[in-house]
């Protein structure tokens, strides 16, 4: 499979530079979509040798799917720690957000992937980065009772008292106090 992917990557590169007369270039959008599918599938499955093939070929690590997911977000969400490590080492953007503003760290916390979350906490991302709903990674940790991560988030500089638009903070969420309506 890796051999075929290398050929596929070479064909894509050739089609980009060879012009529209080559057989491969007849449907470059379909070729690009298929290549992207292979890349994201490798991240979901934790197929590090396949990811290495993409990395060695110079594939854009922060390519996004239709939901804004990057390979790093998918690997973190699916508990693929070796893939997360490899993508980070290769320069994947740990701060990238999907269309809802969620990051790989938020996905790892949501899924209970504590070790992956700890790895992502070592990156240069702000611990108070917010998603589209105004939530931070610390709020996720509080909401999903990942109290073992609250201290690590605080040590990284997270504001455990920061509030989302409903008035929820990581500290309140960790204590079980959830607000579903905007404060008055």
Short mmCIF file of the C-alpha atoms (twelve columns), coordinates in Angstrom:
data_MODEL
# 
_entry.id   MODEL 
# 
loop_
_atom_site.group_PDB 
_atom_site.id 
_atom_site.type_symbol 
_atom_site.label_atom_id 
_atom_site.label_alt_id 
_atom_site.label_comp_id 
_atom_site.label_asym_id 
_atom_site.label_seq_id 
_atom_site.Cartn_x 
_atom_site.Cartn_y 
_atom_site.Cartn_z 
_atom_site.pdbx_PDB_model_num 
ATOM 1   C CA . UNK A 1   0.000   0.000  0.000   1 
ATOM 2   C CA . UNK A 2   2.815   2.379  0.855   1 
ATOM 3   C CA . UNK A 3   4.421   1.736  -2.521  1 
ATOM 4   C CA . UNK A 4   1.168   2.544  -4.301  1 
ATOM 5   C CA . UNK A 5   0.740   5.710  -2.280  1 
ATOM 6   C CA . UNK A 6   4.244   6.816  -3.246  1 
ATOM 7   C CA . UNK A 7   3.337   6.252  -6.891  1 
ATOM 8   C CA . UNK A 8   0.068   8.089  -6.349  1 
ATOM 9   C CA . UNK A 9   1.866   11.064 -4.808  1 
ATOM 10  C CA . UNK A 10  4.342   11.073 -7.661  1 
ATOM 11  C CA . UNK A 11  1.501   10.969 -10.188 1 
ATOM 12  C CA . UNK A 12  -0.212  13.883 -8.473  1 
ATOM 13  C CA . UNK A 13  2.994   15.905 -8.485  1 
ATOM 14  C CA . UNK A 14  3.583   15.048 -12.119 1 
ATOM 15  C CA . UNK A 15  0.028   16.017 -13.082 1 
ATOM 16  C CA . UNK A 16  0.415   19.407 -11.440 1 
ATOM 17  C CA . UNK A 17  3.556   20.199 -13.427 1 
ATOM 18  C CA . UNK A 18  2.936   18.280 -16.653 1 
ATOM 19  C CA . UNK A 19  -0.169  20.174 -17.722 1 
ATOM 20  C CA . UNK A 20  -3.604  19.089 -18.902 1 
ATOM 21  C CA . UNK A 21  -2.460  16.724 -21.654 1 
ATOM 22  C CA . UNK A 22  -1.438  13.865 -19.351 1 
ATOM 23  C CA . UNK A 23  -3.835  11.057 -18.501 1 
ATOM 24  C CA . UNK A 24  -3.460  11.675 -14.751 1 
ATOM 25  C CA . UNK A 25  -4.438  15.325 -15.086 1 
ATOM 26  C CA . UNK A 26  -7.889  14.591 -16.502 1 
ATOM 27  C CA . UNK A 27  -9.445  14.735 -13.051 1 
ATOM 28  C CA . UNK A 28  -6.977  16.318 -10.633 1 
ATOM 29  C CA . UNK A 29  -9.734  17.209 -8.150  1 
ATOM 30  C CA . UNK A 30  -10.728 13.544 -7.800  1 
ATOM 31  C CA . UNK A 31  -7.082  12.568 -7.441  1 
ATOM 32  C CA . UNK A 32  -6.553  15.205 -4.762  1 
ATOM 33  C CA . UNK A 33  -9.687  14.086 -2.877  1 
ATOM 34  C CA . UNK A 34  -8.608  10.443 -2.940  1 
ATOM 35  C CA . UNK A 35  -5.152  11.346 -1.681  1 
ATOM 36  C CA . UNK A 36  -6.673  13.413 1.122   1 
ATOM 37  C CA . UNK A 37  -8.909  10.470 2.088   1 
ATOM 38  C CA . UNK A 38  -5.846  8.218  2.385   1 
ATOM 39  C CA . UNK A 39  -4.116  10.806 4.543   1 
ATOM 40  C CA . UNK A 40  -7.017  11.267 6.949   1 
ATOM 41  C CA . UNK A 41  -7.643  7.527  7.133   1 
ATOM 42  C CA . UNK A 42  -3.993  6.966  8.089   1 
ATOM 43  C CA . UNK A 43  -4.384  9.519  10.900  1 
ATOM 44  C CA . UNK A 44  -7.604  7.910  12.188  1 
ATOM 45  C CA . UNK A 45  -6.032  4.447  12.191  1 
ATOM 46  C CA . UNK A 46  -2.684  5.579  13.568  1 
ATOM 47  C CA . UNK A 47  -0.814  4.269  10.527  1 
ATOM 48  C CA . UNK A 48  2.500   6.016  11.196  1 
ATOM 49  C CA . UNK A 49  4.366   4.417  8.247   1 
ATOM 50  C CA . UNK A 50  1.674   5.751  5.906   1 
ATOM 51  C CA . UNK A 51  1.850   9.180  7.556   1 
ATOM 52  C CA . UNK A 52  5.619   9.038  7.083   1 
ATOM 53  C CA . UNK A 53  5.063   8.555  3.359   1 
ATOM 54  C CA . UNK A 54  2.945   11.703 3.231   1 
ATOM 55  C CA . UNK A 55  5.447   13.622 5.369   1 
ATOM 56  C CA . UNK A 56  8.418   12.509 3.238   1 
ATOM 57  C CA . UNK A 57  6.512   13.506 0.091   1 
ATOM 58  C CA . UNK A 58  5.999   17.027 1.470   1 
ATOM 59  C CA . UNK A 59  2.232   16.699 1.789   1 
ATOM 60  C CA . UNK A 60  0.605   19.653 3.574   1 
ATOM 61  C CA . UNK A 61  0.187   18.407 7.155   1 
ATOM 62  C CA . UNK A 62  -2.555  20.895 7.972   1 
ATOM 63  C CA . UNK A 63  -4.824  19.975 5.064   1 
ATOM 64  C CA . UNK A 64  -8.454  20.094 6.193   1 
ATOM 65  C CA . UNK A 65  -11.489 18.006 5.388   1 
ATOM 66  C CA . UNK A 66  -15.000 19.399 4.849   1 
ATOM 67  C CA . UNK A 67  -15.496 19.753 8.633   1 
ATOM 68  C CA . UNK A 68  -12.200 21.539 9.070   1 
ATOM 69  C CA . UNK A 69  -10.499 18.547 10.698  1 
ATOM 70  C CA . UNK A 70  -6.764  18.162 10.267  1 
ATOM 71  C CA . UNK A 71  -4.927  14.851 10.526  1 
ATOM 72  C CA . UNK A 72  -3.721  15.888 13.985  1 
ATOM 73  C CA . UNK A 73  -7.266  16.574 15.186  1 
ATOM 74  C CA . UNK A 74  -8.402  13.186 13.848  1 
ATOM 75  C CA . UNK A 75  -5.458  11.293 15.358  1 
ATOM 76  C CA . UNK A 76  -6.009  12.929 18.769  1 
ATOM 77  C CA . UNK A 77  -9.752  12.282 18.719  1 
ATOM 78  C CA . UNK A 78  -9.247  8.629  17.767  1 
ATOM 79  C CA . UNK A 79  -6.623  7.984  20.448  1 
ATOM 80  C CA . UNK A 80  -3.677  7.484  18.109  1 
ATOM 81  C CA . UNK A 81  -0.831  8.717  20.292  1 
ATOM 82  C CA . UNK A 82  1.995   7.558  18.005  1 
ATOM 83  C CA . UNK A 83  0.362   9.377  15.077  1 
ATOM 84  C CA . UNK A 84  -0.073  12.502 17.216  1 
ATOM 85  C CA . UNK A 85  3.606   12.360 18.191  1 
ATOM 86  C CA . UNK A 86  4.726   11.908 14.573  1 
ATOM 87  C CA . UNK A 87  2.529   14.683 13.208  1 
ATOM 88  C CA . UNK A 88  3.688   17.093 15.912  1 
ATOM 89  C CA . UNK A 89  7.335   16.183 15.285  1 
ATOM 90  C CA . UNK A 90  6.800   16.858 11.573  1 
ATOM 91  C CA . UNK A 91  5.351   20.310 12.285  1 
ATOM 92  C CA . UNK A 92  1.575   19.857 12.289  1 
ATOM 93  C CA . UNK A 93  -0.253  22.848 13.770  1 
ATOM 94  C CA . UNK A 94  -1.531  21.855 17.222  1 
ATOM 95  C CA . UNK A 95  -3.486  25.115 17.479  1 
ATOM 96  C CA . UNK A 96  -5.535  24.486 14.313  1 
ATOM 97  C CA . UNK A 97  -9.285  24.639 14.831  1 
ATOM 98  C CA . UNK A 98  -12.045 22.783 13.006  1 
ATOM 99  C CA . UNK A 99  -15.118 24.598 11.671  1 
ATOM 100 C CA . UNK A 100 -16.607 24.732 15.166  1 
ATOM 101 C CA . UNK A 101 -13.371 26.067 16.608  1 
ATOM 102 C CA . UNK A 102 -12.395 22.868 18.404  1 
ATOM 103 C CA . UNK A 103 -8.737  21.883 18.613  1 
ATOM 104 C CA . UNK A 104 -6.929  18.549 18.839  1 
ATOM 105 C CA . UNK A 105 -6.569  19.185 22.593  1 
ATOM 106 C CA . UNK A 106 -10.317 19.678 22.995  1 
ATOM 107 C CA . UNK A 107 -10.976 16.478 21.025  1 
ATOM 108 C CA . UNK A 108 -8.550  14.490 23.163  1 
ATOM 109 C CA . UNK A 109 -10.137 15.792 26.369  1 
ATOM 110 C CA . UNK A 110 -13.636 15.055 25.078  1 
ATOM 111 C CA . UNK A 111 -12.673 11.452 24.245  1 
ATOM 112 C CA . UNK A 112 -10.785 10.922 27.514  1 
ATOM 113 C CA . UNK A 113 -7.400  10.591 25.803  1 
ATOM 114 C CA . UNK A 114 -5.500  11.973 28.791  1 
ATOM 115 C CA . UNK A 115 -1.978  11.080 27.597  1 
ATOM 116 C CA . UNK A 116 -2.598  12.659 24.204  1 
ATOM 117 C CA . UNK A 117 -4.000  15.746 25.930  1 
ATOM 118 C CA . UNK A 118 -0.836  15.955 28.044  1 
ATOM 119 C CA . UNK A 119 1.280   15.707 24.891  1 
ATOM 120 C CA . UNK A 120 -0.732  18.487 23.242  1 
ATOM 121 C CA . UNK A 121 -0.301  20.646 26.334  1 
ATOM 122 C CA . UNK A 122 3.439   20.721 25.608  1 
ATOM 123 C CA . UNK A 123 2.847   22.680 22.377  1 
ATOM 124 C CA . UNK A 124 2.869   26.466 22.048  1 
ATOM 125 C CA . UNK A 125 -0.913  26.832 21.890  1 
ATOM 126 C CA . UNK A 126 -2.745  29.101 24.283  1 
ATOM 127 C CA . UNK A 127 -4.488  27.063 26.994  1 
ATOM 128 C CA . UNK A 128 -7.313  29.605 26.825  1 
ATOM 129 C CA . UNK A 129 -7.953  29.193 23.088  1 
ATOM 130 C CA . UNK A 130 -11.743 29.237 22.594  1 
ATOM 131 C CA . UNK A 131 -14.010 27.354 20.228  1 
ATOM 132 C CA . UNK A 132 -17.010 28.843 18.447  1 
ATOM 133 C CA . UNK A 133 -19.167 28.382 21.553  1 
ATOM 134 C CA . UNK A 134 -16.669 30.320 23.681  1 
ATOM 135 C CA . UNK A 135 -15.399 27.202 25.473  1 
ATOM 136 C CA . UNK A 136 -11.800 26.473 26.408  1 
ATOM 137 C CA . UNK A 137 -9.953  23.184 26.866  1 
ATOM 138 C CA . UNK A 138 -10.209 23.689 30.640  1 
ATOM 139 C CA . UNK A 139 -13.989 23.981 30.344  1 
ATOM 140 C CA . UNK A 140 -13.983 20.671 28.450  1 
ATOM 141 C CA . UNK A 141 -11.873 19.117 31.196  1 
ATOM 142 C CA . UNK A 142 -14.323 20.361 33.837  1 
ATOM 143 C CA . UNK A 143 -17.429 19.356 31.883  1 
ATOM 144 C CA . UNK A 144 -16.179 15.851 31.097  1 
ATOM 145 C CA . UNK A 145 -14.717 15.341 34.582  1 
ATOM 146 C CA . UNK A 146 -11.101 15.138 33.425  1 
ATOM 147 C CA . UNK A 147 -9.946  16.647 36.703  1 
ATOM 148 C CA . UNK A 148 -6.485  15.120 36.273  1 
ATOM 149 C CA . UNK A 149 -5.970  17.598 33.417  1 
ATOM 150 C CA . UNK A 150 -7.185  20.713 35.238  1 
ATOM 151 C CA . UNK A 151 -3.933  21.063 37.199  1 
ATOM 152 C CA . UNK A 152 -1.881  20.601 34.017  1 
ATOM 153 C CA . UNK A 153 -3.994  23.219 32.229  1 
ATOM 154 C CA . UNK A 154 -3.627  25.614 35.155  1 
ATOM 155 C CA . UNK A 155 0.144   25.057 35.199  1 
ATOM 156 C CA . UNK A 156 0.183   25.918 31.486  1 
ATOM 157 C CA . UNK A 157 -1.569  29.188 32.353  1 
ATOM 158 C CA . UNK A 158 -5.219  28.349 31.745  1 
ATOM 159 C CA . UNK A 159 -7.724  30.594 33.484  1 
ATOM 160 C CA . UNK A 160 -10.001 28.131 35.290  1 
ATOM 161 C CA . UNK A 161 -12.398 30.961 36.127  1 
ATOM 162 C CA . UNK A 162 -12.845 32.189 32.529  1 
ATOM 163 C CA . UNK A 163 -16.504 31.932 31.518  1 
ATOM 164 C CA . UNK A 164 -18.263 30.955 28.330  1 
ATOM 165 C CA . UNK A 165 -21.258 33.044 27.140  1 
ATOM 166 C CA . UNK A 166 -23.555 31.023 29.448  1 
ATOM 167 C CA . UNK A 167 -21.447 31.812 32.507  1 
ATOM 168 C CA . UNK A 168 -19.843 28.369 32.799  1 
ATOM 169 C CA . UNK A 169 -16.236 28.177 33.929  1 
ATOM 170 C CA . UNK A 170 -13.940 25.169 34.226  1 
ATOM 171 C CA . UNK A 171 -14.148 25.422 38.020  1 
ATOM 172 C CA . UNK A 172 -17.963 25.507 38.002  1 
ATOM 173 C CA . UNK A 173 -18.222 22.692 35.478  1 
ATOM 174 C CA . UNK A 174 -15.820 20.518 37.486  1 
ATOM 175 C CA . UNK A 175 -18.014 21.006 40.554  1 
ATOM 176 C CA . UNK A 176 -21.092 19.920 38.598  1 
ATOM 177 C CA . UNK A 177 -22.604 23.386 38.305  1 
ATOM 178 C CA . UNK A 178 -23.721 23.804 34.692  1 
ATOM 179 C CA . UNK A 179 -25.494 26.861 33.382  1 
ATOM 180 C CA . UNK A 180 -27.690 26.375 30.336  1 
ATOM 181 C CA . UNK A 181 -28.975 29.926 30.025  1 
ATOM 182 C CA . UNK A 182 -27.107 33.201 29.655  1 
ATOM 183 C CA . UNK A 183 -26.458 34.968 32.974  1 
ATOM 184 C CA . UNK A 184 -28.702 37.934 33.790  1 
# 
